[in-house]
């Protein structure tokens, strides 16, 4: 199998990066309008994909910059293919399901993910795939016809490319100078803000980027950087 060619670290990184494809979160975010602007793309890329979980795997399974780069190179084709597939399937979601109701399911899923990122054990009672599946079942409708389009192809691929770009950049950063707990908590707050927008609250997309930038800045141990 192709996956057998990946070492343990690359397989773990691939699993973490592909979770948004597997559990349906990314496709749901696409059709619910959460990935429309460039700031939306960056925010989703750095929270859903290249967040603290991916960075933790990257740093813990690489002993050098080159090791980290090789890991990202190995998983990149899989992630790009996943983005293409989801980008092409997403329009079908839009035609089969009522988007207004799907937004609620997506928002609830993000709240659960955000809670788990800061330490709340919610997966036993509220599994993200279960929430998405329930939302899909409750929002299903009978379309007169189903057609494929490339409306979500660009945002899907753009999000993954930004994610991979950030991971490549992270390869050149010494993991010891970053406190991933700050990034995890910042990412959790960003996901909660995105969830609020899906629930109908009007929040500028720049707010999420500001939170993300602040959490990254707070995560840096400047004493180690200087020394």
MIDOSE-1310 file (N, C-alpha, C; in nm, 2 decimals, decimal comma, always signed):
residues 227
xxxx	+0,08/-0,12/+0,00/+0,00/+0,00/+0,00/+0,09/+0,13/+0,00; +0,03/+0,23/-0,05/+0,10/+0,36/-0,05/+0,14/+0,41/+0,09; +0,04/+0,39/+0,18/+0,06/+0,44/+0,32/+0,18/+0,37/+0,38; +0,21/+0,24/+0,34/+0,32/+0,17/+0,40/+0,45/+0,23/+0,38
xxxx	+0,46/+0,32/+0,28/+0,58/+0,39/+0,24/+0,61/+0,50/+0,34; +0,51/+0,54/+0,42/+0,52/+0,65/+0,51/+0,57/+0,60/+0,65; +0,66/+0,67/+0,71/+0,71/+0,62/+0,84/+0,60/+0,66/+0,95; +0,63/+0,62/+1,07/+0,53/+0,64/+1,17/+0,49/+0,79/+1,19
xxxx	+0,59/+0,87/+1,19/+0,56/+1,02/+1,21/+0,48/+1,07/+1,10; +0,51/+1,04/+0,97/+0,44/+1,09/+0,86/+0,29/+1,03/+0,86; +0,28/+0,91/+0,90/+0,14/+0,85/+0,91/+0,06/+0,93/+1,01; +0,12/+0,96/+1,13/+0,05/+1,03/+1,23/+0,01/+1,17/+1,18
xxxx	+0,10/+1,24/+1,12/+0,08/+1,37/+1,07/-0,03/+1,37/+0,96; -0,03/+1,27/+0,87/-0,13/+1,25/+0,77/-0,27/+1,23/+0,83; -0,27/+1,15/+0,94/-0,40/+1,12/+1,00/-0,46/+1,25/+1,06; -0,38/+1,33/+1,13/-0,42/+1,45/+1,19/-0,47/+1,55/+1,09
xxxx	-0,40/+1,56/+0,98/-0,43/+1,66/+0,87/-0,56/+1,62/+0,80; -0,58/+1,49/+0,79/-0,70/+1,44/+0,71/-0,83/+1,42/+0,79; -0,82/+1,44/+0,92/-0,94/+1,43/+1,00/-1,05/+1,52/+0,96; -1,02/+1,65/+0,92/-1,13/+1,74/+0,87/-1,20/+1,68/+0,75
xxxx	-1,13/+1,60/+0,66/-1,19/+1,54/+0,55/-1,28/+1,42/+0,59; -1,22/+1,34/+0,68/-1,29/+1,22/+0,72/-1,42/+1,24/+0,80; -1,41/+1,34/+0,90/-1,53/+1,36/+0,98/-1,64/+1,45/+0,92; -1,61/+1,50/+0,80/-1,71/+1,59/+0,73/-1,71/+1,73/+0,77
xxxx	-1,62/+1,77/+0,86/-1,62/+1,91/+0,91/-1,58/+2,01/+0,80; -1,48/+1,97/+0,72/-1,43/+2,07/+0,62/-1,54/+2,09/+0,51; -1,60/+1,98/+0,46/-1,70/+1,99/+0,35/-1,82/+2,08/+0,41; -1,85/+2,05/+0,53/-1,97/+2,13/+0,59/-1,93/+2,28/+0,60
xxxx	-1,81/+2,31/+0,64/-1,77/+2,45/+0,65/-1,77/+2,52/+0,51; -1,73/+2,44/+0,41/-1,73/+2,50/+0,28/-1,87/+2,54/+0,23; -1,96/+2,45/+0,25/-2,10/+2,48/+0,20/-2,18/+2,57/+0,29; -2,13/+2,59/+0,42/-2,20/+2,67/+0,51/-2,15/+2,82/+0,50
xxxx	-2,05/+2,84/+0,42/-2,00/+2,98/+0,40/-1,89/+3,02/+0,49; -1,83/+2,93/+0,56/-1,73/+2,97/+0,66/-1,59/+2,98/+0,59; -1,58/+2,95/+0,46/-1,45/+2,97/+0,39/-1,47/+3,04/+0,26; -1,49/+3,17/+0,28/-1,53/+3,26/+0,17/-1,41/+3,36/+0,13
xxxx	-1,37/+3,43/+0,24/-1,27/+3,53/+0,21/-1,13/+3,47/+0,24; -1,02/+3,55/+0,20/-0,89/+3,51/+0,23/-0,86/+3,49/+0,37; -0,91/+3,58/+0,46/-0,89/+3,56/+0,60/-0,96/+3,44/+0,65; -1,07/+3,40/+0,59/-1,14/+3,28/+0,63/-1,05/+3,16/+0,60
xxxx	-0,99/+3,16/+0,48/-0,90/+3,05/+0,43/-0,79/+3,03/+0,53; -0,72/+3,15/+0,57/-0,61/+3,14/+0,66/-0,65/+3,09/+0,79; -0,76/+3,14/+0,84/-0,81/+3,10/+0,98/-0,84/+2,95/+0,98; -0,91/+2,90/+0,89/-0,95/+2,76/+0,88/-0,82/+2,67/+0,86
xxxx	-0,73/+2,72/+0,78/-0,61/+2,65/+0,75/-0,53/+2,63/+0,88; -0,52/+2,74/+0,96/-0,43/+2,73/+1,08/-0,50/+2,68/+1,20; -0,63/+2,65/+1,20/-0,70/+2,59/+1,31/-0,74/+2,45/+1,28; -0,81/+2,43/+1,17/-0,87/+2,30/+1,14/-0,76/+2,20/+1,09
xxxx	-0,66/+2,25/+1,01/-0,56/+2,17/+0,96/-0,43/+2,18/+1,03; -0,36/+2,29/+1,01/-0,22/+2,31/+1,06/-0,22/+2,37/+1,20; -0,30/+2,32/+1,29/-0,30/+2,37/+1,43/-0,20/+2,31/+1,52; -0,23/+2,32/+1,65/-0,14/+2,28/+1,75/-0,11/+2,12/+1,74
xxxx	-0,22/+2,05/+1,70/-0,21/+1,90/+1,69/-0,11/+1,86/+1,59; -0,12/+1,93/+1,47/-0,03/+1,90/+1,36/+0,12/+1,94/+1,39; +0,13/+2,05/+1,46/+0,26/+2,10/+1,50/+0,33/+2,01/+1,60; +0,24/+1,96/+1,69/+0,30/+1,87/+1,80/+0,35/+1,74/+1,73
xxxx	+0,28/+1,69/+1,64/+0,32/+1,57/+1,57/+0,45/+1,60/+1,49; +0,45/+1,71/+1,42/+0,57/+1,75/+1,34/+0,69/+1,76/+1,42; +0,68/+1,83/+1,53/+0,80/+1,85/+1,61/+0,85/+1,73/+1,69; +0,75/+1,64/+1,73/+0,79/+1,53/+1,81/+0,84/+1,41/+1,73
xxxx	+0,82/+1,41/+1,60/+0,87/+1,30/+1,52/+0,97/+1,35/+1,42; +1,03/+1,46/+1,44/+1,14/+1,51/+1,35/+1,26/+1,55/+1,44; +1,38/+1,51/+1,40/+1,50/+1,55/+1,48/+1,57/+1,67/+1,42; +1,53/+1,71/+1,30/+1,60/+1,82/+1,23/+1,50/+1,89/+1,14
xxxx	+1,54/+2,00/+1,09/+1,46/+2,07/+0,99/+1,43/+1,99/+0,87; +1,54/+1,92/+0,82/+1,52/+1,84/+0,70/+1,42/+1,72/+0,72; +1,42/+1,66/+0,84/+1,33/+1,56/+0,88/+1,19/+1,61/+0,87; +1,17/+1,73/+0,93/+1,03/+1,79/+0,93/+0,99/+1,82/+0,79
xxxx	+1,08/+1,87/+0,70/+1,04/+1,90/+0,56/+1,00/+1,78/+0,49; +1,08/+1,67/+0,51/+1,05/+1,54/+0,44/+0,91/+1,49/+0,48; +0,88/+1,51/+0,61/+0,74/+1,46/+0,66/+0,63/+1,54/+0,58; +0,65/+1,67/+0,57/+0,55/+1,75/+0,51/+0,54/+1,72/+0,36
xxxx	+0,66/+1,69/+0,30/+0,66/+1,65/+0,16/+0,58/+1,52/+0,13; +0,60/+1,43/+0,22/+0,53/+1,30/+0,21/+0,38/+1,31/+0,22; +0,33/+1,39/+0,31/+0,19/+1,40/+0,33/+0,12/+1,50/+0,23; +0,19/+1,59/+0,17/+0,13/+1,69/+0,09/+0,05/+1,64/-0,03
xxxx	+0,09/+1,54/-0,10/+0,00/+1,49/-0,21/-0,13/+1,43/-0,16; -0,13/+1,36/-0,05/-0,25/+1,31/+0,00/-0,35/+1,42/+0,04; -0,30/+1,53/+0,10/-0,38/+1,64/+0,14/-0,44/+1,71/+0,02; -0,36/+1,73/-0,08/-0,40/+1,80/-0,20/-0,51/+1,72/-0,27
xxxx	-0,49/+1,59/-0,28/-0,60/+1,51/-0,34/-0,72/+1,51/-0,26; -0,71/+1,51/-0,12/-0,83/+1,52/-0,04/-0,90/+1,65/-0,06; -0,83/+1,76/-0,08/-0,89/+1,89/-0,10/-0,97/+1,89/-0,23; -0,91/+1,83/-0,33/-0,97/+1,83/-0,47/-1,10/+1,75/-0,46
xxxx	-1,10/+1,63/-0,39/-1,22/+1,55/-0,38/-1,33/+1,62/-0,30; -1,29/+1,68/-0,19/-1,39/+1,74/-0,11/-1,45/+1,87/-0,18; -1,36/+1,94/-0,25/-1,40/+2,06/-0,33/-1,50/+2,02/-0,44; -1,49/+1,90/-0,49/-1,58/+1,86/-0,60/-1,71/+1,80/-0,54
xxxx	-1,70/+1,74/-0,42/-1,82/+1,68/-0,36/-1,91/+1,78/-0,29; -1,84/+1,89/-0,24/-1,92/+1,99/-0,16/-2,04/+2,04/-0,23; -2,04/+2,07/-0,36/-2,16/+2,12/-0,43/-2,28/+2,03/-0,42; -2,25/+1,90/-0,41/-2,36/+1,80/-0,40/-2,42/+1,82/-0,26
xxxx	-2,34/+1,85/-0,16/-2,39/+1,88/-0,02/-2,49/+1,99/-0,03; -2,45/+2,09/-0,10/-2,53/+2,22/-0,11/-2,67/+2,19/-0,17; -2,67/+2,10/-0,26/-2,80/+2,07/-0,33/-2,89/+1,97/-0,26; -2,83/+1,88/-0,18/-2,90/+1,78/-0,11/-2,95/+1,83/+0,03
xxxx	-2,87/+1,92/+0,09/-2,90/+1,95/+0,23/-2,94/+2,10/+0,24; -3,02/+2,13/+0,34/-3,06/+2,27/+0,37/-2,94/+2,34/+0,44; -2,88/+2,43/+0,38/-2,76/+2,49/+0,43/-2,78/+2,56/+0,57; -2,90/+2,62/+0,58/-2,92/+2,69/+0,71/-2,92/+2,60/+0,83
xxxx	-2,97/+2,48/+0,81/-2,97/+2,38/+0,92/-2,83/+2,32/+0,93; -2,76/+2,31/+0,82/-2,63/+2,25/+0,82/-2,53/+2,34/+0,89; -2,55/+2,47/+0,89/-2,46/+2,56/+0,96/-2,47/+2,54/+1,11; -2,59/+2,51/+1,16/-2,60/+2,48/+1,30/-2,52/+2,36/+1,34
xxxx	-2,53/+2,26/+1,26/-2,45/+2,13/+1,29/-2,30/+2,16/+1,28; -2,26/+2,24/+1,18/-2,12/+2,27/+1,17/-2,07/+2,36/+1,29; -2,15/+2,45/+1,33/-2,12/+2,53/+1,45/-2,11/+2,45/+1,58; -2,20/+2,36/+1,59/-2,20/+2,27/+1,71/-2,07/+2,18/+1,71
xxxx	-2,03/+2,13/+1,59/-1,91/+2,05/+1,58/-1,79/+2,13/+1,62; -1,78/+2,26/+1,57/-1,67/+2,34/+1,60/-1,66/+2,37/+1,75; -1,78/+2,39/+1,82/-1,78/+2,41/+1,96/-1,72/+2,29/+2,04; -1,76/+2,17/+1,99/-1,71/+2,05/+2,05/-1,55/+2,04/+2,03
xxxx	-1,51/+2,07/+1,91/-1,37/+2,06/+1,88/-1,29/+2,16/+1,96; -1,35/+2,28/+1,97/-1,28/+2,39/+2,05/-1,27/+2,35/+2,20; -1,38/+2,29/+2,25/-1,38/+2,24/+2,39/-1,27/+2,14/+2,42; -1,26/+2,04/+2,32/-1,16/+1,94/+2,34/-1,02/+1,99/+2,33
xxxx	-1,00/+2,10/+2,25/-0,87/+2,16/+2,24/-0,82/+2,22/+2,37; -0,91/+2,26/+2,45/-0,87/+2,32/+2,58/-0,88/+2,23/+2,70; -0,91/+2,10/+2,67/-0,90/+2,00/+2,77/-1,04/+1,94/+2,82; -1,15/+1,99/+2,76/-1,28/+1,93/+2,80/-1,30/+1,80/+2,73
xxxx	-1,33/+1,69/+2,80/-1,35/+1,56/+2,74/-1,50/+1,55/+2,70; -1,53/+1,58/+2,57/-1,66/+1,59/+2,53/-1,69/+1,48/+2,42; -1,59/+1,41/+2,37/-1,60/+1,32/+2,26/-1,69/+1,20/+2,30; -1,70/+1,16/+2,43/-1,78/+1,04/+2,47/-1,93/+1,08/+2,45
xxxx	-1,96/+1,20/+2,48/-2,11/+1,24/+2,48/-2,14/+1,30/+2,34; -2,05/+1,38/+2,29/-2,08/+1,45/+2,17/-1,97/+1,43/+2,06; -1,98/+1,32/+1,99/-1,88/+1,29/+1,88/-1,91/+1,38/+1,76; -1,80/+1,44/+1,71/-1,81/+1,53/+1,60/-1,87/+1,46/+1,48
xxxx	-1,83/+1,34/+1,44/-1,89/+1,28/+1,32/-2,04/+1,26/+1,35; -2,08/+1,22/+1,47/-2,22/+1,20/+1,50/-2,30/+1,33/+1,48; -2,24/+1,44/+1,53/-2,31/+1,57/+1,51/-2,33/+1,61/+1,37; -2,22/+1,59/+1,29/-2,23/+1,62/+1,15/-2,33/+1,53/+1,08
xxxx	-2,33/+1,40/+1,11/-2,42/+1,30/+1,05/-2,57/+1,34/+1,09; -2,59/+1,37/+1,21/-2,72/+1,41/+1,26/-2,77/+1,53/+1,18; -2,68/+1,63/+1,17/-2,71/+1,75/+1,10/-2,75/+1,73/+0,95; -2,67/+1,63/+0,89/-2,70/+1,60/+0,75/-2,84/+1,53/+0,74
xxxx	-2,87/+1,44/+0,83/-3,00/+1,37/+0,82/-3,11/+1,47/+0,84; -3,10/+1,56/+0,94/-3,21/+1,65/+0,97/-3,22/+1,76/+0,86; -3,12/+1,79/+0,78/-3,13/+1,89/+0,68/-3,14/+1,84/+0,54; -3,16/+1,71/+0,52/-3,17/+1,66/+0,39/-3,30/+1,71/+0,32
xxxx	-3,29/+1,73/+0,19/-3,40/+1,77/+0,11/-3,40/+1,70/-0,02; -3,50/+1,71/-0,10/-3,51/+1,64/-0,22/-3,49/+1,73/-0,34; -3,37/+1,74/-0,39/-3,34/+1,83/-0,51/-3,40/+1,77/-0,64; -3,44/+1,87/-0,72/-3,50/+1,83/-0,85/-3,39/+1,76/-0,94
xxxx	-3,27/+1,80/-0,92/-3,16/+1,74/-1,00/-3,03/+1,77/-0,92; -2,93/+1,69/-0,95/-2,80/+1,71/-0,89/-2,69/+1,73/-0,99; -2,62/+1,84/-0,98/-2,51/+1,87/-1,07/-2,38/+1,90/-1,00; -2,27/+1,87/-1,07/-2,14/+1,90/-1,01/-2,09/+2,03/-1,06
xxxx	-2,01/+2,10/-0,97/-1,96/+2,23/-1,01/-1,82/+2,24/-0,94; -1,75/+2,35/-0,98/-1,62/+2,37/-0,92/-1,62/+2,49/-0,83; -1,74/+2,53/-0,78/-1,76/+2,65/-0,69/-1,67/+2,64/-0,57; -1,65/+2,53/-0,51/-1,57/+2,51/-0,39/-1,43/+2,46/-0,41
xxxx	-1,40/+2,44/-0,53/-1,27/+2,38/-0,56/-1,16/+2,47/-0,52; -1,17/+2,60/-0,55/-1,06/+2,70/-0,52/-1,05/+2,72/-0,37; -1,16/+2,75/-0,30/-1,14/+2,76/-0,15/-1,09/+2,64/-0,08; -1,13/+2,52/-0,13/-1,08/+2,40/-0,07/-0,93/+2,38/-0,09
xxxx	-0,89/+2,40/-0,21/-0,75/+2,38/-0,25/-0,66/+2,49/-0,18; -0,72/+2,61/-0,18/-0,64/+2,73/-0,12/-0,62/+2,70/+0,03; -0,72/+2,65/+0,10/-0,71/+2,62/+0,24/-0,59/+2,52/+0,27; -0,59/+2,42/+0,19/-0,49/+2,31/+0,20/-0,35/+2,37/+0,17
xxxx	-0,34/+2,45/+0,06/-0,21/+2,50/+0,02/-0,16/+2,60/+0,13; -0,25/+2,68/+0,19/-0,20/+2,76/+0,30/-0,16/+2,68/+0,42; -0,23/+2,57/+0,45/-0,20/+2,48/+0,56/-0,06/+2,42/+0,54; -0,03/+2,37/+0,42/+0,10/+2,31/+0,39/+0,21/+2,42/+0,39
xxxx	+0,18/+2,54/+0,35/+0,28/+2,64/+0,35/+0,32/+2,68/+0,49; +0,22/+2,68/+0,58/+0,25/+2,71/+0,72/+0,33/+2,60/+0,79; +0,30/+2,47/+0,75/+0,37/+2,36/+0,80/+0,52/+2,36/+0,75; +0,54/+2,40/+0,62/+0,67/+2,41/+0,57/+0,75/+2,52/+0,65
xxxx	+0,68/+2,63/+0,67/+0,74/+2,74/+0,75/+0,77/+2,70/+0,89; +0,68/+2,62/+0,95/+0,71/+2,57/+1,09/+0,83/+2,48/+1,10; +0,86/+2,41/+0,98/+0,98/+2,32/+0,98/+1,11/+2,40/+1,02; +1,11/+2,53/+0,99/+1,23/+2,61/+1,01/+1,23/+2,67/+1,15
xxxx	+1,13/+2,64/+1,23/+1,12/+2,70/+1,36/+1,15/+2,59/+1,46; +1,24/+2,62/+1,55/+1,27/+2,53/+1,66/+1,15/+2,51/+1,75; +1,10/+2,39/+1,76/+0,98/+2,36/+1,84/+1,00/+2,40/+1,99; +1,12/+2,41/+2,04/+1,15/+2,44/+2,18/+1,11/+2,58/+2,21
xxxx	+1,11/+2,67/+2,11/+1,08/+2,81/+2,14/+0,93/+2,84/+2,14; +0,85/+2,74/+2,11/+0,70/+2,76/+2,10/+0,63/+2,68/+2,21; +0,54/+2,75/+2,28/+0,45/+2,68/+2,38/+0,32/+2,65/+2,30; +0,31/+2,53/+2,26/+0,19/+2,49/+2,18/+0,06/+2,51/+2,26
xxxx	+0,07/+2,52/+2,39/-0,06/+2,53/+2,47/-0,12/+2,67/+2,43; -0,04/+2,77/+2,41/-0,10/+2,90/+2,37/-0,17/+2,89/+2,23; -0,10/+2,82/+2,14/-0,15/+2,81/+2,01/-0,28/+2,72/+2,01; -0,28/+2,62/+2,10/-0,40/+2,54/+2,11/-0,52/+2,62/+2,16
xxxx	-0,49/+2,70/+2,27/-0,60/+2,78/+2,33/-0,65/+2,89/+2,23; -0,55/+2,95/+2,16/-0,59/+3,05/+2,07/-0,67/+2,99/+1,95; -0,63/+2,87/+1,91/-0,71/+2,81/+1,80/-0,85/+2,77/+1,85; -0,86/+2,73/+1,97/-0,99/+2,69/+2,03/-1,08/+2,81/+2,03
xxxx	-1,03/+2,93/+2,07/-1,11/+3,05/+2,07/-1,15/+3,09/+1,93; -1,06/+3,07/+1,83/-1,09/+3,11/+1,69/-1,21/+3,02/+1,64; -1,20/+2,89/+1,67/-1,31/+2,80/+1,63/-1,44/+2,84/+1,69; -1,44/+2,88/+1,82/-1,56/+2,93/+1,88/-1,62/+3,05/+1,81
xxxx	-1,53/+3,14/+1,77/-1,57/+3,26/+1,70/-1,63/+3,22/+1,56; -1,57/+3,13/+1,49/-1,63/+3,08/+1,37/-1,76/+3,02/+1,39; -1,77/+2,94/+1,50/-1,90/+2,88/+1,53/-2,01/+2,98/+1,55; -1,98/+3,09/+1,62/-2,07/+3,20/+1,65/-2,12/+3,26/+1,51
xxxx	-2,03/+3,28/+1,42/-2,07/+3,33/+1,29/-2,17/+3,23/+1,22; -2,14/+3,10/+1,23/-2,23/+3,01/+1,17/-2,37/+3,01/+1,24; -2,37/+3,04/+1,37/-2,50/+3,05/+1,44/-2,58/+3,18/+1,40; -2,51/+3,27/+1,32/-2,58/+3,39/+1,28/-2,53/+3,52/+1,34
xxxx	-2,43/+3,52/+1,42/-2,37/+3,64/+1,48/-2,28/+3,70/+1,38; -2,29/+3,84/+1,37/-2,20/+3,91/+1,27/-2,07/+3,95/+1,34; -1,97/+3,87/+1,31/-1,83/+3,90/+1,36/-1,73/+3,91/+1,25; -1,66/+4,03/+1,24/-1,56/+4,04/+1,13/-1,46/+3,93/+1,13
xxxx	-1,43/+3,89/+1,01/-1,33/+3,77/+0,99/-1,20/+3,81/+1,05; -1,17/+3,94/+1,05/-1,03/+3,98/+1,10/-1,02/+3,96/+1,25; -1,13/+3,94/+1,32/-1,12/+3,91/+1,46/-1,05/+3,78/+1,49; -1,09/+3,68/+1,41/-1,02/+3,55/+1,42/-0,87/+3,55/+1,39
xxxx	-0,84/+3,63/+1,28/-0,70/+3,64/+1,25/-0,62/+3,71/+1,36; -0,68/+3,81/+1,42/-0,62/+3,88/+1,53/-0,59/+3,79/+1,65; -0,69/+3,71/+1,68/-0,68/+3,61/+1,79/-0,56/+3,52/+1,76; -0,56/+3,47/+1,64/-0,46/+3,37/+1,60/-0,32/+3,43/+1,61
xxxx	-0,31/+3,55/+1,56/-0,18/+3,62/+1,56/-0,13/+3,64/+1,70; -0,22/+3,68/+1,79/-0,19/+3,71/+1,93/-0,14/+3,58/+2,00; -0,21/+3,47/+1,97/-0,18/+3,34/+2,03/-0,04/+3,29/+1,99; -0,01/+3,31/+1,86/+0,12/+3,27/+1,81/+0,23/+3,36/+1,87
xxxx	+0,21/+3,49/+1,88/+0,30/+3,58/+1,94/+0,33/+3,54/+2,09; +0,22/+3,51/+2,16/+0,23/+3,47/+2,30/+0,30/+3,34/+2,32; +0,29/+3,25/+2,22/+0,35/+3,12/+2,23/+0,50/+3,12/+2,22; +0,56/+3,23/+2,17/+0,71/+3,23/+2,15/+0,78/+3,26/+2,27
xxxx	+0,88/+3,18/+2,31/+0,96/+3,21/+2,42/+1,08/+3,29/+2,37; +1,07/+3,42/+2,39/+1,16/+3,52/+2,33/+1,30/+3,51/+2,40; +1,31/+3,46/+2,52/+1,44/+3,44/+2,58/+1,52/+3,33/+2,50; +1,45/+3,23/+2,46/+1,52/+3,12/+2,38/+1,55/+3,17/+2,24
xxx	+1,47/+3,26/+2,19/+1,49/+3,31/+2,06/+1,62/+3,40/+2,06; +1,63/+3,48/+2,16/+1,75/+3,58/+2,17/+1,87/+3,50/+2,20; +1,86/+3,40/+2,29/+1,98/+3,32/+2,33/+2,03/+3,23/+2,21
